[in-house]
Amino acid sequence: MFDTPTLSRFVLSFFLLLSADAFSKTSPLAQAPDWSWLGRCNNVMTREEFQKALQVHYARNDAAKGWVDIGESGARIRTEGEQWQEVVFAKESESLAAPLERFWRKASELGAAPTGKPLQGVRIAIDPGHLGGEWATMEERFFQIGKTRPVAEGDLTLAVAKRLKPMLEKLGAQTVLLRKSDSPLTQHRPKSLESAAAGELTSAYTADRLRRQSELFFYRISEIRARAQMVNERLKPDLVICLHLNAEEWGEPDNPKLTPRNHLHALVNGCYGPRELESDDIRAEMLAHLFGRTEQESVPLSECVVETLAEATGLPPYTYFSPNASRVGDGPYLYSRNLLANRLYRVPVVFLEPYVMNSGPVWRRIQMGDYAGEKMVEGVARKSIQTEYALGVAEGLARYFRKARPLSK
C-alpha cells in the first residue's frame, strides 16, 4: 500500500502525464518525434538568422506562436505536451561554426565539375508523383474521354522520369527512380489501414466513408511515407525532383470537362499554418528543415529549374490566392507550401506542377503519346510532352549547377 507522500507523487505524476497527452498530437500515420536532435542545434544559427527563416519562410504571420518563443539568447521550443526545450543562438562570429549534421550537399560544396558534366557526382532521386495503372482511378488522378487514350498522372510522371534519368546521367549525375512501375512502395493497402482511418472519422461514419478514408491513407500518406523512408534512410541524395502534372476540376472521370487554362508552378517546403504546427511531428519536421537551412538551397535551385521549364513549355505562372502558399524567390513561378513529400524528404526538394492535364491543348498532346523527334502541334513543331518536360528539368538543373560550382581546369 502507498504511504501518503508516495501516493501524492503518484497522483501528481499521473495528472502530469494526462496533461502532456492532452497537448500531444501527431498527424495521421506519424510516430511521436524523437526531439533529441535539438540538442545539436545550439550555436548553429544566430537570432537574426533563425527569426528570419521562421517568420519569413516557414511560419509566416506568427503561425508558430505558442510553439516557438524567440528570446534574446535562444529559442524556446515546445516539444510535446507542456515540455519545452531551449536552443541557444550563436553569436554573430560563431554562426555556421557548428552546422547541423546532414547527409545532403549543397552545389557549392561539391567542388569543381568537368566541362560538359555540371552534375558530376550529384546524387539525385527522381520521384514520379502518384501511382499509375489500376491505382490511378482510386487516386482520382485519372480520366478518359470515350475510347481515347486514358489520362493518368502517375503513368505520365513515370514516363517523364524515365526520359529524365538518362539525361541527368549524361550530365554526370547519379540518379535513382523512387518507383520504376505502377506498384506502390508501401506494404500497406487500404484494408490494413482501416483501423487508423476509423480513428480520423466520427462515430457516425458509413462503410463508404471508411473505404474512401482508408484509400486516402494508402495513396496520399502511407505511400509518401514509404518513399520518404527510402530517401532518408537508404538513398540519402543531394536533392529530390518530384514530378507532377496539375489539373483543374474535371467533374466525372468518364465524362470530364476540358478547360482552356494551362499553367506552371513549383513548390518548396514552407508556409506552415497554425493548425499544422499543433502536430508534434509536423513541428519537428519544420524545425529540422529550418536548422538544416534547407530553404537556402531549395529556393534558388527550384527557381532556376522552374524558370527553365517555363522557357521550354511556354506556360504562364499559376497564382495561389489561398493562405497555405506564399510566393518566394524573384520570379512568379515559385511558392512555399507545406506538402507531405517536401516536408518528409530531409533534402532540398524541387516539386514541379507543369501542365493542366484536362486543358484542351494538353489533353490533345497526351493523345499523341510519347514520340521521338518533333510533330506538328497546332501549327508548331514540338517534342512530346514527356520529352519537353524532361528536357526543361534537365537544363534547369544543369544551369543551376554551372553557376553554383566551378569548372575543372
C-alpha positions in Angstrom: 0.0 0.0 0.0 1.3 3.5 -0.8 2.1 5.9 2.0 0.7 9.4 1.8 3.8 11.1 0.2 4.3 8.3 -2.3 0.6 8.4 -3.2 0.8 12.2 -3.7 3.7 11.9 -6.0 1.9 9.1 -7.9 -1.2 11.2 -8.4 0.9 14.2 -9.4 2.8 12.2 -12.0 -0.4 10.7 -13.3 -2.0 14.0 -13.9 1.1 15.4 -15.4 1.1 12.5 -17.8 -2.5 13.1 -18.6 -1.8 16.8 -19.2 1.1 16.0 -21.5 -1.0 13.6 -23.5 -3.8 16.1 -23.8 -1.5 18.5 -25.5 0.4 16.0 -27.6 -0.7 15.3 -31.1 0.6 13.7 -34.3 -0.6 13.7 -37.8 -2.1 10.6 -39.4 0.2 7.5 -39.5 3.0 9.5 -37.9 5.0 8.4 -34.8 5.8 10.7 -31.9 9.1 12.5 -32.9 12.4 12.0 -31.2 13.4 15.5 -30.2 16.9 14.6 -29.0 18.4 16.1 -32.2 17.5 19.6 -30.9 20.5 19.3 -28.5 22.8 19.5 -31.6 21.3 22.8 -32.7 22.9 25.0 -30.0 25.1 27.7 -31.6 24.1 26.7 -35.1 22.1 29.9 -36.0 22.2 33.5 -34.9 19.0 35.0 -33.5 18.6 37.2 -36.7 19.0 34.2 -39.0 16.6 32.0 -37.0 13.9 34.7 -36.7 14.1 35.5 -40.4 13.9 31.8 -41.5 10.9 31.2 -39.2 8.9 34.3 -39.7 9.5 35.0 -43.4 9.7 31.5 -44.8 8.5 28.7 -42.6 5.8 30.1 -40.3 4.5 33.5 -41.5 2.1 35.7 -39.7 3.0 34.3 -36.2 1.9 30.8 -37.2 4.4 29.3 -34.7 3.1 31.5 -31.8 2.7 29.3 -28.7 5.1 26.7 -30.1 8.3 28.7 -30.6 9.3 31.5 -28.3 12.2 33.6 -29.6 14.3 35.2 -26.8 17.4 37.3 -26.9 19.8 34.4 -26.3 17.9 31.4 -27.6 14.6 30.0 -28.8 12.3 28.0 -26.5 10.6 25.2 -28.5 7.6 23.3 -27.3 8.3 19.7 -28.0 5.5 17.6 -26.6 2.7 18.4 -24.2 3.9 21.2 -21.9 7.5 20.3 -22.3 9.9 23.0 -23.7 13.5 22.8 -24.8 15.8 25.8 -25.3 18.2 26.1 -28.2 21.0 28.7 -27.7 21.6 31.1 -30.6 25.1 31.5 -32.0 26.9 34.8 -31.6 27.5 36.6 -34.9 31.1 35.4 -35.0 30.1 31.8 -34.3 27.3 31.4 -36.9 27.9 28.3 -39.1 30.7 27.2 -36.8 28.7 24.1 -35.9 26.4 23.3 -38.7 23.6 20.8 -38.2 24.7 17.4 -39.4 23.0 16.5 -42.7 23.6 13.9 -45.5 22.9 16.1 -48.5 25.4 18.5 -50.0 24.9 22.0 -51.4 26.0 22.6 -55.0 28.7 24.9 -53.7 30.1 22.1 -51.5 30.7 19.7 -54.4 33.9 21.1 -55.8 34.8 21.6 -59.4 32.9 19.8 -62.3 34.4 18.8 -65.6 33.3 20.7 -68.7 30.0 19.3 -70.0 29.3 17.5 -66.7 27.9 20.1 -64.4 26.1 17.4 -62.4 29.2 15.2 -61.9 28.8 13.4 -58.6 25.4 14.9 -57.7 23.1 12.3 -56.1 19.5 12.8 -57.4 16.4 10.9 -56.6 13.6 11.3 -59.1 10.1 10.9 -57.6 7.4 10.2 -60.2 4.3 11.6 -58.4 1.3 9.5 -57.6 0.6 5.9 -58.9 -0.5 4.7 -62.3 -2.2 1.6 -63.7 -5.1 0.3 -61.6 -4.2 2.7 -58.7 -4.8 5.9 -60.8 -8.6 5.5 -60.6 -8.5 5.1 -56.8 -6.4 8.3 -56.5 -8.8 10.2 -58.8 -5.9 11.3 -60.9 -7.4 9.6 -64.0 -10.0 10.5 -66.6 -10.9 9.3 -70.1 -13.0 10.7 -72.9 -14.8 7.9 -74.7 -12.4 5.3 -76.0 -9.4 7.8 -76.3 -6.1 7.3 -74.6 -6.6 7.5 -70.8 -5.0 10.3 -68.9 -3.4 9.1 -65.6 -1.0 11.4 -63.8 1.0 8.5 -62.3 1.7 7.0 -65.7 2.7 10.3 -67.2 5.1 11.2 -64.4 6.8 7.8 -64.7 7.2 8.3 -68.4 8.8 11.7 -67.8 11.0 10.2 -65.1 12.3 7.5 -67.5 13.1 10.2 -70.0 14.8 12.4 -67.4 17.0 9.8 -65.8 19.4 9.3 -68.8 19.5 13.0 -69.5 20.8 13.7 -65.9 23.3 10.8 -66.1 24.7 12.2 -69.3 25.4 15.4 -67.3 27.2 13.4 -64.7 24.5 12.8 -62.0 23.9 9.6 -60.1 20.2 9.0 -60.3 17.6 6.7 -58.8 13.9 6.4 -59.5 11.8 6.1 -56.4 9.4 3.9 -58.3 10.0 2.1 -61.6 6.5 0.8 -62.2 2.9 1.3 -61.2 3.4 -0.7 -58.0 3.3 1.2 -54.7 6.3 1.2 -52.3 4.3 0.9 -49.2 3.5 -2.5 -47.9 0.1 -1.3 -46.6 -3.1 -1.5 -48.5 -6.4 0.3 -47.8 -7.7 -2.7 -45.9 -4.8 -2.7 -43.5 -5.3 1.0 -42.8 -9.0 0.8 -41.8 -8.3 1.0 -38.1 -6.2 4.1 -38.5 -8.7 5.6 -40.9 -11.6 5.0 -38.5 -9.7 7.0 -35.9 -10.0 10.1 -38.1 -13.7 9.7 -38.7 -16.6 10.5 -36.4 -18.6 7.7 -34.8 -21.3 8.2 -37.4 -19.2 7.3 -40.4 -20.5 5.0 -43.1 -18.8 2.0 -44.7 -18.3 4.1 -47.9 -16.6 6.9 -45.9 -14.3 4.4 -44.2 -13.4 2.9 -47.5 -12.5 6.3 -49.0 -10.6 7.4 -45.9 -8.6 4.1 -45.9 -7.8 4.6 -49.6 -6.7 8.2 -49.0 -4.4 7.0 -46.1 -2.9 4.4 -48.5 -2.0 6.5 -51.5 -1.6 10.0 -50.0 0.1 9.2 -46.7 1.4 5.7 -46.4 2.9 5.7 -49.9 4.7 9.0 -49.4 6.0 7.9 -46.0 7.4 4.8 -47.6 9.1 6.9 -50.3 10.5 9.3 -47.6 11.9 6.3 -45.7 13.7 5.3 -48.9 15.0 8.8 -49.5 16.2 9.5 -45.9 17.5 6.1 -44.8 18.7 4.4 -47.9 19.4 6.7 -50.8 20.4 9.9 -49.0 20.5 12.0 -52.1 21.6 15.6 -52.5 18.1 16.6 -53.9 14.8 15.1 -54.9 12.9 16.0 -58.1 9.1 15.5 -57.6 7.4 15.2 -60.9 3.7 16.1 -61.1 1.1 17.4 -63.5 -1.6 19.8 -62.5 -5.4 19.6 -63.2 -8.4 21.8 -63.0 -11.8 20.5 -61.8 -12.9 17.9 -64.5 -16.2 16.6 -63.0 -17.0 13.0 -63.7 -13.9 10.9 -64.8 -16.0 9.2 -67.5 -17.4 12.5 -68.8 -14.7 15.0 -68.0 -14.7 18.7 -68.7 -11.8 20.2 -70.7 -10.6 23.7 -69.8 -8.7 26.3 -71.7 -6.5 27.1 -68.7 -2.9 25.8 -68.6 -0.1 26.9 -66.3 3.0 26.0 -64.3 4.4 26.5 -60.8 6.8 24.9 -58.4 6.8 24.4 -54.6 9.3 24.4 -51.8 8.7 23.4 -48.2 7.5 26.3 -46.0 4.4 28.4 -45.2 3.2 26.2 -42.3 -0.2 27.1 -40.8 -1.1 27.3 -37.1 -3.3 24.2 -37.2 -0.5 22.2 -38.9 2.0 23.2 -36.2 -0.2 21.7 -33.5 1.1 18.3 -34.5 4.4 17.4 -32.8 5.8 15.6 -35.8 5.0 18.4 -38.3 6.5 20.9 -35.9 9.7 18.8 -35.6 10.0 18.3 -39.3 9.6 22.1 -40.0 12.3 22.9 -37.4 14.6 20.2 -38.9 14.4 22.0 -42.3 14.9 25.3 -40.6 18.0 24.4 -38.6 19.3 22.5 -41.6 18.9 25.6 -43.8 17.2 23.5 -46.5 15.5 26.5 -48.0 18.8 28.2 -48.7 19.4 25.6 -51.4 15.9 24.5 -52.4 14.7 28.1 -53.2 17.4 29.1 -55.7 17.6 25.6 -57.1 13.8 25.3 -57.6 13.5 28.8 -59.0 16.2 28.1 -61.6 14.5 24.8 -62.6 11.0 26.2 -62.9 12.1 29.2 -64.9 13.9 26.9 -67.3 10.9 24.7 -67.5 8.8 27.8 -68.3 11.1 28.6 -71.2 10.8 25.0 -72.5 7.0 24.8 -72.2 5.9 28.4 -72.7 3.5 28.1 -69.8 2.3 31.1 -67.7 2.6 31.0 -63.9 -0.2 29.7 -61.7 -1.3 32.1 -59.0 -2.3 31.0 -55.4 -4.9 33.0 -53.7 -5.2 30.8 -50.6 -3.2 31.4 -47.4 -1.5 28.0 -47.4 1.1 29.1 -50.0 3.3 32.1 -50.3 5.4 33.3 -53.2 9.2 33.1 -52.8 12.2 34.0 -54.9 12.3 36.7 -57.5 10.0 35.3 -60.2 6.3 34.5 -60.5 6.5 30.7 -60.6 7.8 29.6 -57.1 5.8 29.2 -53.9 6.4 27.8 -50.5 3.9 25.4 -49.2 3.8 22.5 -46.7 3.3 19.3 -48.6 3.9 15.8 -47.1 6.6 15.0 -49.6 8.6 18.2 -49.5 8.3 18.1 -45.7 9.3 14.4 -45.1 12.2 14.3 -47.6 15.0 15.7 -45.5 16.7 17.3 -48.5 16.1 20.1 -50.9 13.1 19.2 -53.0 12.1 20.6 -56.4 8.3 19.9 -56.6 7.0 20.7 -60.1 3.5 21.2 -61.3 3.5 21.9 -65.0 0.6 21.5 -67.5 -3.1 21.1 -66.7 -3.9 17.6 -67.7 -7.5 18.4 -68.7 -6.5 21.5 -70.6 -7.7 21.1 -74.2 -4.2 21.6 -75.7 -2.5 19.4 -73.1 -5.1 16.6 -73.5 -4.6 16.6 -77.3 -0.8 16.4 -76.8 -1.2 13.5 -74.4 -3.3 11.7 -77.0 -0.2 11.8 -79.3 1.7 9.7 -76.9 5.5 9.8 -76.3 7.4 10.1 -79.6 10.9 10.8 -80.8 11.7 14.0 -82.6 9.0 16.6 -83.3 5.5 16.6 -84.6 3.2 19.5 -85.6 1.0 20.6 -82.6 -1.5 23.3 -83.5 0.8 24.5 -86.3 4.0 24.4 -84.2 6.7 21.7 -84.3 7.0 20.3 -80.8 8.6 17.4 -78.9 6.3 15.0 -77.0 5.0 16.5 -73.7 7.1 13.9 -71.8 10.3 14.8 -73.5 9.6 18.6 -73.3 9.1 18.2 -69.5 12.2 16.2 -69.0 14.4 18.5 -71.1 13.2 21.5 -69.2 14.1 19.9 -65.9 17.5 18.7 -67.1 18.5 22.0 -68.5 17.4 23.8 -65.3 19.5 21.6 -63.1 22.5 21.9 -65.4 22.1 25.7 -65.4 21.9 25.9 -61.7 24.9 23.7 -61.0 27.0 25.5 -63.7 26.5 28.7 -61.7 26.9 27.2 -58.3 30.1 25.2 -58.7 33.4 25.9 -60.6 34.5 24.1 -63.7 37.6 21.9 -63.6 40.7 23.3 -65.4 
